[in-house]
Amino acid sequence: MPHAADPIVVVGGGLAGLAAAATAARAGVPVTVLEKAAAPGGRAATQVRDGVCLNQGPHALYRGGAGMAVLRELGIEPRGGVPNASGGHAVRAGALHALPGGAVSLLTTSLLPLGAKLELARLLGGLAGRDAAAVDGLTVEAW
């Protein structure tokens, strides 16, 4: 464990790296953050291309989770909310398509051909009756 006067280096300026750096700095530890991207924030970013907002990664935090507790301890209250499952869009081959968020949008989207819609409907229908606790901790490959 470093002494209070020993400087530390945090590799990565994403959410976890910035929270670690802020926590150490508040404890009086000199901190240097190394980040390869042009701006800090990691995947919590949105790019706008041709008027379309493209999220680089998940923006929502589990409200009762450890990450949110650390942010609140640092005095940070993230804005926004849980995105609505319907009303999203996907871009494929330069065209905007409705992103399926339910049965109706799955049937009407131009994003998927009919065979893929049926396959996805079967997959999602099969998940409804599954016990999530039975697969907790399994990798997707093992599942």
DSSP file with accessible surface (Angstrom, degrees, kcal/mol):
  #  RESIDUE AA STRUCTURE BP1 BP2  ACC     N-H-->O    O-->H-N    N-H-->O    O-->H-N    TCO  KAPPA ALPHA  PHI   PSI    X-CA   Y-CA   Z-CA
    1    1 A M              0   0  218      0, 0.0     0, 0.0     0, 0.0     0, 0.0   0.000 360.0 360.0 360.0 128.6    0.0    0.0    0.0
    2    2 A P        -     0   0   67      0, 0.0     2,-0.1     0, 0.0     6,-0.0  -0.308 360.0-113.3 -68.9 152.1    1.5    3.4   -1.0
    3    3 A H    >   -     0   0  138      1,-0.1     3,-1.6     4,-0.1     0, 0.0  -0.459  35.9-101.3 -75.6 160.8    2.2    6.0    1.7
    4    4 A A  T 3  S+     0   0   69      1,-0.3    -1,-0.1    -2,-0.1    23,-0.0   0.810 123.7  48.0 -56.4 -29.9    0.1    9.2    1.4
    5    5 A A  T 3  S+     0   0   80     24,-0.1    -1,-0.3     2,-0.1    23,-0.0   0.621  87.0 102.0 -87.9 -13.5    3.0   11.0   -0.2
    6    6 A D  S <  S-     0   0   71     -3,-1.6     2,-0.0     1,-0.1     0, 0.0  -0.590  72.4-131.3 -73.7 123.2    3.8    8.3   -2.8
    7    7 A P        -     0   0   95      0, 0.0     2,-0.3     0, 0.0    24,-0.2  -0.371  21.4-155.4 -71.2 153.3    2.4    9.3   -6.2
    8    8 A I  E     -a   31   0A  47     22,-2.5    24,-1.8    13,-0.1     2,-0.5  -0.895   8.2-140.0-125.6 159.5    0.4    6.8   -8.1
    9    9 A V  E     -a   32   0A  87     -2,-0.3     2,-0.5    22,-0.2    24,-0.2  -0.984  10.0-157.8-119.2 128.5   -0.3    6.3  -11.8
   10   10 A V  E     -a   33   0A  19     22,-2.9    24,-2.9    -2,-0.5     2,-0.7  -0.936  10.0-148.8-105.2 123.5   -3.8    5.3  -13.0
   11   11 A V  E     +a   34   0A 124     -2,-0.5    24,-0.2    22,-0.2    22,-0.1  -0.844  68.0  32.6 -96.1 113.5   -3.8    3.6  -16.4
   12   12 A G        -     0   0   23     22,-3.4    23,-0.2    -2,-0.7    22,-0.1   0.312  60.8-142.0 110.7 122.5   -7.1    4.4  -18.2
   13   13 A G        +     0   0    0      4,-0.1    28,-3.3    26,-0.1    29,-0.2  -0.072  62.3 117.7-103.3  31.3   -9.3    7.5  -18.0
   14   14 A G  S  > S-     0   0   19     27,-0.2     4,-2.9    26,-0.2     5,-0.3  -0.127  88.2 -75.6 -80.1-170.6  -12.6    5.6  -18.2
   15   15 A L  H  > S+     0   0   80     26,-0.4     4,-2.3     1,-0.2     5,-0.2   0.924 132.6  44.2 -56.6 -47.4  -15.2    5.7  -15.4
   16   16 A A  H  > S+     0   0   81      1,-0.2     4,-2.5     2,-0.2    -1,-0.2   0.924 115.1  48.2 -66.8 -43.4  -13.3    3.3  -13.1
   17   17 A G  H  > S+     0   0   13      2,-0.2     4,-2.6     1,-0.2    -2,-0.2   0.917 113.0  47.2 -63.8 -42.8   -9.9    5.0  -13.7
   18   18 A L  H  X S+     0   0   69     -4,-2.9     4,-2.6     2,-0.2    -1,-0.2   0.896 112.3  50.1 -67.1 -38.1  -11.3    8.5  -13.1
   19   19 A A  H  X S+     0   0   15     -4,-2.3     4,-2.5    -5,-0.3    -2,-0.2   0.923 112.1  48.0 -65.7 -41.3  -13.1    7.4   -9.9
   20   20 A A  H  X S+     0   0   51     -4,-2.5     4,-2.5     2,-0.2    -2,-0.2   0.927 113.2  47.9 -63.6 -43.2   -9.9    5.7   -8.6
   21   21 A A  H  X S+     0   0   11     -4,-2.6     4,-2.8     2,-0.2    -2,-0.2   0.922 112.6  48.0 -64.7 -42.9   -7.9    8.9   -9.4
   22   22 A A  H  X S+     0   0   37     -4,-2.6     4,-2.3     2,-0.2    -1,-0.2   0.910 111.8  50.2 -65.2 -40.1  -10.4   11.2   -7.8
   23   23 A T  H  X S+     0   0   60     -4,-2.5     4,-1.0     2,-0.2    -2,-0.2   0.930 113.5  45.0 -63.9 -44.6  -10.6    9.0   -4.7
   24   24 A A  H ><>S+     0   0   17     -4,-2.5     5,-2.3     1,-0.2     3,-0.6   0.924 112.1  51.9 -65.1 -43.1   -6.8    8.9   -4.3
   25   25 A A  H ><5S+     0   0   55     -4,-2.8     3,-1.8     1,-0.3    -2,-0.2   0.900 106.1  54.1 -62.2 -39.2   -6.5   12.7   -5.0
   26   26 A R  H 3<5S+     0   0  165     -4,-2.3    -1,-0.3     1,-0.3    -2,-0.2   0.782 104.4  56.2 -65.5 -24.8   -9.1   13.4   -2.3
   27   27 A A  T <<5S-     0   0   72     -4,-1.0    -1,-0.3    -3,-0.6    -2,-0.2   0.366 126.3-103.1 -86.6   4.1   -6.9   11.4    0.1
   28   28 A G  T < 5S+     0   0   54     -3,-1.8    -3,-0.2     1,-0.3    -2,-0.1   0.606  75.8 140.1  88.6  12.0   -4.0   13.6   -0.7
   29   29 A V      < -     0   0   22     -5,-2.3    -1,-0.3    -6,-0.1     2,-0.2  -0.777  56.3-121.5 -91.6 127.0   -2.2   11.2   -3.0
   30   30 A P        -     0   0   67      0, 0.0   -22,-2.5     0, 0.0     2,-0.4  -0.488  38.1-165.7 -65.3 132.1   -0.6   12.8   -6.1
   31   31 A V  E     -a    8   0A  40    -24,-0.2     2,-0.4    -2,-0.2   -22,-0.2  -0.966  21.0-168.2-128.5 138.2   -2.1   11.1   -9.2
   32   32 A T  E     -a    9   0A  80    -24,-1.8   -22,-2.9    -2,-0.4     2,-0.5  -0.996  13.9-154.7-119.6 129.8   -1.3   10.9  -12.8
   33   33 A V  E     -a   10   0A  57     -2,-0.4     2,-0.5   -24,-0.2   -22,-0.2  -0.916   3.2-158.2-106.0 127.2   -3.9    9.5  -15.2
   34   34 A L  E     +a   11   0A  93    -24,-2.9   -22,-3.4    -2,-0.5     2,-0.4  -0.917  17.4 171.6-104.2 126.0   -2.7    8.0  -18.5
   35   35 A E        -     0   0   67     -2,-0.5    -2,-0.0   -23,-0.2   -24,-0.0  -0.996  26.5-159.7-138.0 129.4   -5.3    7.8  -21.2
   36   36 A K  S    S+     0   0  209     -2,-0.4    -1,-0.1     3,-0.0     2,-0.0   0.755  71.2  83.4 -79.9 -24.3   -4.8    6.8  -24.9
   37   37 A A  S    S-     0   0   53      2,-0.1    -2,-0.1     1,-0.1   -25,-0.0  -0.315  89.5-114.3 -76.9 164.6   -7.9    8.4  -26.2
   38   38 A A  S    S+     0   0  117      1,-0.1    -1,-0.1    -2,-0.0    -3,-0.0   0.757 100.1  28.2 -69.4 -24.2   -8.2   12.1  -27.1
   39   39 A A  S    S-     0   0   63      3,-0.1     3,-0.4     0, 0.0    -2,-0.1  -0.976  84.2-114.0-138.0 149.7  -10.7   12.7  -24.2
   40   40 A P  S    S+     0   0   94      0, 0.0   -26,-0.2     0, 0.0   -25,-0.1  -0.285  79.0  79.1 -74.3 168.3  -11.4   11.0  -20.9
   41   41 A G  S >  S-     0   0   21    -28,-3.3     3,-1.7     4,-0.0   -26,-0.4   0.178  71.8-144.0 120.8 -17.3  -14.6    9.1  -20.1
   42   42 A G  T 3  S-     0   0   33     -3,-0.4    14,-0.1     1,-0.3   -28,-0.1  -0.297  72.8 -12.5  62.6-136.9  -13.9    5.8  -21.8
   43   43 A R  T 3  S+     0   0  170      1,-0.2     2,-2.2    13,-0.1    14,-0.3   0.519 110.9  96.5 -80.5  -3.1  -17.0    4.2  -23.4
   44   44 A A    <   +     0   0   60     -3,-1.7     2,-0.3    12,-0.1    -1,-0.2  -0.461  68.2 104.0 -82.8  66.7  -19.3    6.6  -21.7
   45   45 A A        -     0   0   35     -2,-2.2    11,-2.5    12,-0.1    12,-0.5  -0.980  57.3-147.3-146.2 156.1  -19.4    8.8  -24.7
   46   46 A T  E     -B   55   0B  64     -2,-0.3     2,-0.4     9,-0.2     9,-0.2  -0.994   9.1-159.4-127.7 133.4  -21.7    9.6  -27.6
   47   47 A Q  E     -B   54   0B  71      7,-2.6     7,-3.5    -2,-0.4     2,-0.6  -0.895  10.3-144.6-107.5 144.2  -20.6   10.6  -31.1
   48   48 A V  E     +B   53   0B 100     -2,-0.4     2,-0.4     5,-0.2     5,-0.2  -0.946  22.4 174.0-110.7 120.5  -22.9   12.4  -33.5
   49   49 A R  E >  S-B   52   0B 144      3,-2.5     3,-2.1    -2,-0.6    -2,-0.0  -0.988  70.7 -16.6-128.4 123.3  -22.5   11.4  -37.2
   50   50 A D  T 3  S-     0   0  169     -2,-0.4    -1,-0.1     1,-0.3     3,-0.1   0.871 128.3 -53.6  53.0  37.5  -24.8   12.8  -39.9
   51   51 A G  T 3  S+     0   0   68      1,-0.2     2,-0.5    -3,-0.0    -1,-0.3   0.511 114.0 118.0  79.8   3.6  -27.3   13.9  -37.2
   52   52 A V  E <   -B   49   0B  49     -3,-2.1    -3,-2.5     2,-0.0     2,-0.5  -0.903  61.2-135.2-107.6 129.0  -27.5   10.4  -35.6
   53   53 A C  E     -B   48   0B  90     -2,-0.5     2,-0.6    -5,-0.2    -5,-0.2  -0.725  20.1-165.9 -83.3 125.5  -26.3    9.9  -32.0
   54   54 A L  E     -B   47   0B  63     -7,-3.5    -7,-2.6    -2,-0.5     2,-0.4  -0.953   9.7-147.3-117.0 113.4  -24.1    6.8  -31.6
   55   55 A N  E     -B   46   0B 107     -2,-0.6    -9,-0.2    -9,-0.2   -11,-0.1  -0.643   1.2-157.4 -78.8 131.8  -23.5    5.6  -28.1
   56   56 A Q  S    S-     0   0   70    -11,-2.5    -1,-0.1    -2,-0.4   -12,-0.1   0.695  70.6 -17.5 -80.9 -21.5  -20.0    4.0  -27.7
   57   57 A G  S    S-     0   0   14    -12,-0.5    -1,-0.1   -14,-0.3     2,-0.1  -0.954  96.8 -43.9-165.9-177.0  -21.0    1.9  -24.7
   58   58 A P        -     0   0  112      0, 0.0    -2,-0.0     0, 0.0   -15,-0.0  -0.393  40.2-175.5 -66.2 137.6  -23.5    1.6  -22.0
   59   59 A H        +     0   0   89     -2,-0.1     2,-0.3    22,-0.1   -15,-0.0   0.594  56.2  86.3-106.3 -19.0  -24.5    4.8  -20.3
   60   60 A A        -     0   0   51     18,-0.0     2,-0.3    23,-0.0    20,-0.0  -0.650  60.8-154.8 -89.7 141.2  -26.7    3.6  -17.6
   61   61 A L        -     0   0   48     -2,-0.3     2,-0.6    17,-0.0    -2,-0.0  -0.849  33.6 -99.2-106.9 149.1  -25.4    2.5  -14.2
   62   62 A Y    >   -     0   0  208     -2,-0.3     3,-2.0     1,-0.2     6,-0.5  -0.576  36.5-140.3 -65.4 119.2  -27.1    0.0  -11.9
   63   63 A R  T 3  S+     0   0  128     -2,-0.6    -1,-0.2     1,-0.3    -2,-0.0   0.806  97.1  38.1 -58.9 -33.4  -28.7    2.5   -9.5
   64   64 A G  T 3  S+     0   0   86      4,-0.1    -1,-0.3    -3,-0.0    -2,-0.1   0.350  98.2 111.6 -99.1   8.8  -28.0    0.4   -6.4
   65   65 A G  S <> S-     0   0   28     -3,-2.0     4,-1.8     1,-0.1     5,-0.1  -0.186  81.6-105.2 -84.4 173.7  -24.6   -0.8   -7.5
   66   66 A A  H  > S+     0   0   80      1,-0.2     4,-2.3     2,-0.2     5,-0.2   0.857 116.1  58.8 -64.8 -37.2  -21.1   -0.1   -6.2
   67   67 A G  H  > S+     0   0   40      1,-0.2     4,-2.2     2,-0.2    -1,-0.2   0.929 107.0  46.2 -60.3 -44.4  -20.3    2.1   -9.2
   68   68 A M  H  > S+     0   0    9     -6,-0.5     4,-2.6     1,-0.2     5,-0.2   0.899 110.0  54.8 -66.3 -37.1  -23.1    4.5   -8.4
   69   69 A A  H  X S+     0   0   58     -4,-1.8     4,-2.2     1,-0.2    -2,-0.2   0.916 108.5  48.6 -62.8 -40.7  -22.2    4.6   -4.7
   70   70 A V  H  X S+     0   0   53     -4,-2.3     4,-1.7     2,-0.2    -1,-0.2   0.935 111.5  49.6 -65.1 -44.7  -18.6    5.6   -5.6
   71   71 A L  H  <>S+     0   0   10     -4,-2.2     5,-3.1     1,-0.2     4,-0.2   0.931 111.6  48.1 -61.7 -43.1  -19.9    8.4   -7.9
   72   72 A R  H ><5S+     0   0  120     -4,-2.6     3,-1.5     1,-0.2    -1,-0.2   0.890 107.7  55.4 -65.0 -37.5  -22.2    9.7   -5.2
   73   73 A E  H 3<5S+     0   0  144     -4,-2.2    -1,-0.2     1,-0.3    -2,-0.2   0.847 108.2  49.7 -61.9 -32.5  -19.4    9.6   -2.7
   74   74 A L  T 3<5S-     0   0   11     -4,-1.7    -1,-0.3    -3,-0.2    -2,-0.2   0.432 123.6-107.7 -84.9   0.4  -17.4   11.8   -5.1
   75   75 A G  T < 5S+     0   0   68     -3,-1.5     2,-0.5     1,-0.3    -3,-0.2   0.709  75.5 136.2  82.1  21.7  -20.4   14.2   -5.4
   76   76 A I      < -     0   0   81     -5,-3.1    -1,-0.3    -6,-0.2    -2,-0.2  -0.894  31.6-175.6-108.0 125.9  -21.3   13.1   -8.9
   77   77 A E        -     0   0  113     -2,-0.5    -9,-0.0    -3,-0.1    -5,-0.0  -0.910  24.0-137.4-119.6 100.1  -24.9   12.5   -9.9
   78   78 A P        -     0   0   51      0, 0.0     2,-0.2     0, 0.0   -17,-0.0  -0.275  16.0-134.4 -58.8 142.3  -25.1   11.2  -13.4
   79   79 A R        +     0   0  238      2,-0.0     2,-0.2     0, 0.0     0, 0.0  -0.498  61.0  48.1 -88.9 166.4  -27.9   12.6  -15.6
   80   80 A G        -     0   0   77     -2,-0.2     2,-0.3   -20,-0.0   -20,-0.0  -0.495  65.2-123.6 100.6-172.5  -30.2   10.6  -17.8
   81   81 A G        -     0   0   47     -2,-0.2   -22,-0.1   -21,-0.0    -2,-0.0  -0.875  42.9 -49.8-156.3-172.2  -32.2    7.6  -17.2
   82   82 A V        -     0   0  106     -2,-0.3     3,-0.1     1,-0.1    -2,-0.0  -0.568  63.9-117.9 -73.9 126.9  -32.9    4.1  -18.4
   83   83 A P        -     0   0  102      0, 0.0     2,-0.2     0, 0.0    -1,-0.1  -0.349  26.1-108.4 -68.3 148.2  -33.4    4.1  -22.2
   84   84 A N        -     0   0  126      1,-0.1     4,-0.1     2,-0.1     0, 0.0  -0.550  19.4-135.9 -72.4 136.4  -36.8    3.0  -23.6
   85   85 A A  S    S+     0   0   70     -2,-0.2     3,-0.4    16,-0.1     2,-0.3   0.802  88.8  57.7 -66.7 -28.0  -36.6   -0.3  -25.3
   86   86 A S  S    S+     0   0   63      1,-0.2    -2,-0.1    15,-0.1     3,-0.1  -0.689  89.7  46.1-101.8 158.3  -38.7    1.0  -28.2
   87   87 A G  S    S+     0   0   65      1,-0.3    -1,-0.2    12,-0.3     2,-0.1   0.386  79.2 128.6  94.8  -2.0  -37.9    4.0  -30.4
   88   88 A G        -     0   0   27     -3,-0.4    11,-2.7    11,-0.4    -1,-0.3  -0.393  41.9-152.7 -81.7 162.6  -34.3    3.0  -30.9
   89   89 A H  E     -C   98   0C 113      9,-0.3     2,-0.3    -2,-0.1     9,-0.2  -0.946   7.8-155.6-135.1 156.2  -32.7    2.8  -34.4
   90   90 A A  E     -C   97   0C  24      7,-2.7     7,-3.0    -2,-0.3     2,-0.5  -0.945  14.5-137.3-126.9 150.2  -29.9    1.0  -36.1
   91   91 A V  E     +C   96   0C  80     -2,-0.3     2,-0.4     5,-0.2     5,-0.2  -0.948  27.1 168.6-110.7 124.8  -27.9    2.0  -39.1
   92   92 A R  E >  S-C   95   0C 115      3,-2.3     3,-2.0    -2,-0.5    -2,-0.0  -0.992  70.5  -9.4-136.8 128.5  -27.2   -0.7  -41.7
   93   93 A A  T 3  S-     0   0  106     -2,-0.4     3,-0.1     1,-0.3    -1,-0.1   0.859 128.7 -56.7  54.5  37.5  -25.8    0.0  -45.2
   94   94 A G  T 3  S+     0   0   77      1,-0.2     2,-0.4     0, 0.0    -1,-0.3   0.491 114.9 112.1  78.8   2.1  -26.3    3.7  -44.7
   95   95 A A  E <   -C   92   0C  44     -3,-2.0    -3,-2.3     2,-0.0     2,-0.4  -0.870  66.2-125.0-112.4 145.9  -30.0    3.3  -43.9
   96   96 A L  E     -C   91   0C  97     -2,-0.4     2,-0.3    -5,-0.2    -5,-0.2  -0.719  31.7-176.8 -88.7 130.8  -31.8    4.0  -40.6
   97   97 A H  E     -C   90   0C  18     -7,-3.0    -7,-2.7    -2,-0.4     2,-0.1  -0.964  32.8-102.6-128.9 146.7  -33.9    1.0  -39.3
   98   98 A A  E     -C   89   0C  40     -2,-0.3    13,-0.4    -9,-0.2    -9,-0.3  -0.444  36.2-130.3 -64.9 134.4  -36.2    0.6  -36.3
   99   99 A L        -     0   0   78    -11,-2.7   -11,-0.4    -2,-0.1   -12,-0.3  -0.787  26.8-114.5 -88.2 123.0  -34.4   -1.4  -33.6
  100  100 A P        +     0   0   35      0, 0.0     3,-0.1     0, 0.0   -14,-0.0  -0.416  48.2 157.5 -65.2 123.2  -36.7   -4.2  -32.4
  101  101 A G        +     0   0   37     -2,-0.2     2,-0.3     1,-0.2   -15,-0.1   0.307  66.6   4.3-123.0   2.9  -37.7   -3.6  -28.8
  102  102 A G  S  > S-     0   0   40    -17,-0.1     4,-2.1     1,-0.1     5,-0.2  -0.954  91.6 -74.8-169.8-178.1  -40.9   -5.7  -28.7
  103  103 A A  H  > S+     0   0   77     -2,-0.3     4,-2.0     2,-0.2     5,-0.2   0.912 124.0  46.7 -61.8 -45.8  -43.0   -8.0  -30.7
  104  104 A V  H  > S+     0   0  111      1,-0.2     4,-2.0     2,-0.2    -1,-0.2   0.949 114.6  45.6 -65.4 -47.0  -44.6   -5.4  -33.0
  105  105 A S  H  > S+     0   0   26      1,-0.2     4,-1.8     2,-0.2    -1,-0.2   0.842 109.9  56.4 -68.9 -27.9  -41.3   -3.6  -33.8
  106  106 A L  H  < S+     0   0   13     -4,-2.1    -1,-0.2     1,-0.2    -2,-0.2   0.924 110.8  44.0 -65.2 -41.6  -39.7   -7.0  -34.4
  107  107 A L  H  < S+     0   0  122     -4,-2.0    -2,-0.2     1,-0.2    -1,-0.2   0.842 120.9  39.3 -70.9 -32.4  -42.3   -7.8  -37.0
  108  108 A T  H  < S+     0   0  103     -4,-2.0    -2,-0.2    -5,-0.2    -1,-0.2   0.615  86.3 110.8 -98.4 -12.3  -42.2   -4.4  -38.7
  109  109 A T     <  -     0   0    3     -4,-1.8     3,-0.3    -5,-0.2   -10,-0.1  -0.314  53.9-153.8 -66.3 145.2  -38.5   -3.5  -38.7
  110  110 A S  S    S+     0   0   73      1,-0.2    -1,-0.1   -14,-0.1   -11,-0.1   0.354  80.6  88.6 -93.6   4.4  -36.6   -3.5  -42.0
  111  111 A L  S    S+     0   0   26    -13,-0.4    -1,-0.2     1,-0.1   -12,-0.1   0.864  89.5  40.6 -69.1 -36.9  -33.4   -4.2  -40.1
  112  112 A L  S    S-     0   0   45     -3,-0.3    -1,-0.1    -6,-0.2     2,-0.1  -0.891  80.8-121.5-118.1 145.2  -33.8   -8.0  -40.3
  113  113 A P     >  -     0   0   87      0, 0.0     4,-2.2     0, 0.0     3,-0.4  -0.329  42.3 -97.8 -73.3 166.4  -35.0  -10.4  -43.1
  114  114 A L  H  > S+     0   0  121      1,-0.2     4,-2.4     2,-0.2     5,-0.2   0.890 122.1  53.0 -55.6 -44.8  -38.0  -12.6  -42.3
  115  115 A G  H  > S+     0   0   48      1,-0.2     4,-2.2     2,-0.2    -1,-0.2   0.902 110.4  47.6 -60.0 -40.8  -35.9  -15.7  -41.4
  116  116 A A  H  > S+     0   0   33     -3,-0.4     4,-2.6     2,-0.2    -1,-0.2   0.872 109.3  54.3 -69.0 -35.3  -33.8  -13.7  -38.9
  117  117 A K  H  X S+     0   0   32     -4,-2.2     4,-2.5     2,-0.2    -2,-0.2   0.932 110.4  46.1 -63.0 -44.5  -37.0  -12.2  -37.3
  118  118 A L  H  X S+     0   0   85     -4,-2.4     4,-2.3     2,-0.2    -2,-0.2   0.914 112.9  49.9 -64.8 -41.8  -38.4  -15.7  -36.8
  119  119 A E  H  X S+     0   0  129     -4,-2.2     4,-2.3    -5,-0.2    -2,-0.2   0.928 112.7  46.6 -63.3 -43.6  -35.1  -17.0  -35.3
  120  120 A L  H  X S+     0   0   54     -4,-2.6     4,-2.9     1,-0.2     5,-0.3   0.909 110.4  53.0 -66.0 -40.0  -34.9  -14.0  -32.9
  121  121 A A  H  X S+     0   0   46     -4,-2.5     4,-2.6    -5,-0.2    -1,-0.2   0.916 110.1  48.3 -62.0 -41.8  -38.5  -14.4  -31.9
  122  122 A R  H  X S+     0   0  172     -4,-2.3     4,-2.1     2,-0.2    -1,-0.2   0.927 112.7  48.6 -63.7 -43.7  -37.9  -18.1  -31.1
  123  123 A L  H  X S+     0   0   93     -4,-2.3     4,-1.2     2,-0.2    -2,-0.2   0.958 114.9  43.3 -61.3 -49.9  -34.8  -17.2  -29.1
  124  124 A L  H  X S+     0   0   92     -4,-2.9     4,-1.0     1,-0.2     3,-0.3   0.890 112.4  53.5 -66.3 -38.3  -36.5  -14.5  -27.1
  125  125 A G  H  X S+     0   0   52     -4,-2.6     4,-0.5    -5,-0.3     3,-0.4   0.879 107.4  52.0 -63.0 -36.3  -39.6  -16.6  -26.5
  126  126 A G  H  < S+     0   0   40     -4,-2.1     3,-0.3     1,-0.2    -1,-0.2   0.771 104.1  57.5 -71.6 -25.1  -37.5  -19.4  -25.1
  127  127 A L  H >< S+     0   0   69     -4,-1.2     3,-1.6    -3,-0.3    -1,-0.2   0.792  88.9  75.4 -75.7 -25.2  -35.8  -17.1  -22.7
  128  128 A A  H 3< S+     0   0   89     -4,-1.0    -1,-0.2    -3,-0.4    -2,-0.2   0.847  99.4  41.2 -59.1 -37.3  -39.0  -16.0  -21.0
  129  129 A G  T 3< S+     0   0   78     -4,-0.5    -1,-0.3    -3,-0.3     2,-0.2   0.424  92.4 111.6 -93.2   5.5  -39.5  -19.2  -19.1
  130  130 A R    <   -     0   0  162     -3,-1.6     2,-0.8    -4,-0.2     3,-0.1  -0.480  69.3-124.8 -83.3 149.2  -35.8  -19.6  -18.0
  131  131 A D    >   -     0   0  109      1,-0.2     3,-1.2    -2,-0.2     4,-0.5  -0.817  17.9-160.7 -90.3 107.9  -34.5  -19.3  -14.5
  132  132 A A  G >  S+     0   0   77     -2,-0.8     3,-1.3     1,-0.3     4,-0.4   0.836  87.4  63.2 -61.2 -31.4  -31.8  -16.7  -14.7
  133  133 A A  G >  S+     0   0   74      1,-0.3     3,-0.8     2,-0.2    -1,-0.3   0.815  92.4  65.2 -64.3 -27.0  -30.3  -17.9  -11.4
  134  134 A A  G <  S+     0   0   74     -3,-1.2    -1,-0.3     1,-0.2    -2,-0.2   0.752 110.1  35.9 -68.6 -22.8  -29.5  -21.3  -13.0
  135  135 A V  G X  S+     0   0   51     -3,-1.3     3,-2.2    -4,-0.5    -1,-0.2   0.304  83.0 135.9-112.6   7.8  -27.1  -19.7  -15.4
  136  136 A D  T <  S+     0   0  143     -3,-0.8     3,-0.1    -4,-0.4    -3,-0.1  -0.348  77.2  14.9 -58.5 126.0  -25.6  -17.0  -13.1
  137  137 A G  T 3  S+     0   0   75      1,-0.3    -1,-0.3    -2,-0.1     2,-0.2   0.311  96.2 126.0  91.9  -9.1  -21.8  -17.0  -13.4
  138  138 A L    <   -     0   0   91     -3,-2.2    -1,-0.3     1,-0.1     2,-0.1  -0.574  60.1-123.7 -80.2 145.4  -21.8  -19.0  -16.7
  139  139 A T     >  -     0   0   86     -2,-0.2     4,-2.2     1,-0.1    -1,-0.1  -0.424  26.7-111.4 -75.9 162.6  -20.0  -17.6  -19.7
  140  140 A V  T  4 S+     0   0  127      1,-0.2    -1,-0.1     2,-0.2    -2,-0.0   0.915 120.2  54.2 -61.2 -39.5  -22.1  -17.3  -22.9
  141  141 A E  T  4 S+     0   0  190      1,-0.2    -1,-0.2     2,-0.2    -3,-0.0   0.928 109.4  45.9 -62.1 -43.6  -20.0  -20.1  -24.4
  142  142 A A  T  4        0   0   67      1,-0.2    -1,-0.2     0, 0.0    -2,-0.2   0.878 360.0 360.0 -68.8 -33.3  -20.7  -22.4  -21.5
  143  143 A W     <        0   0  138     -4,-2.2    -2,-0.2    -8,-0.1    -1,-0.2   0.945 360.0 360.0 -67.9 360.0  -24.4  -21.5  -21.6
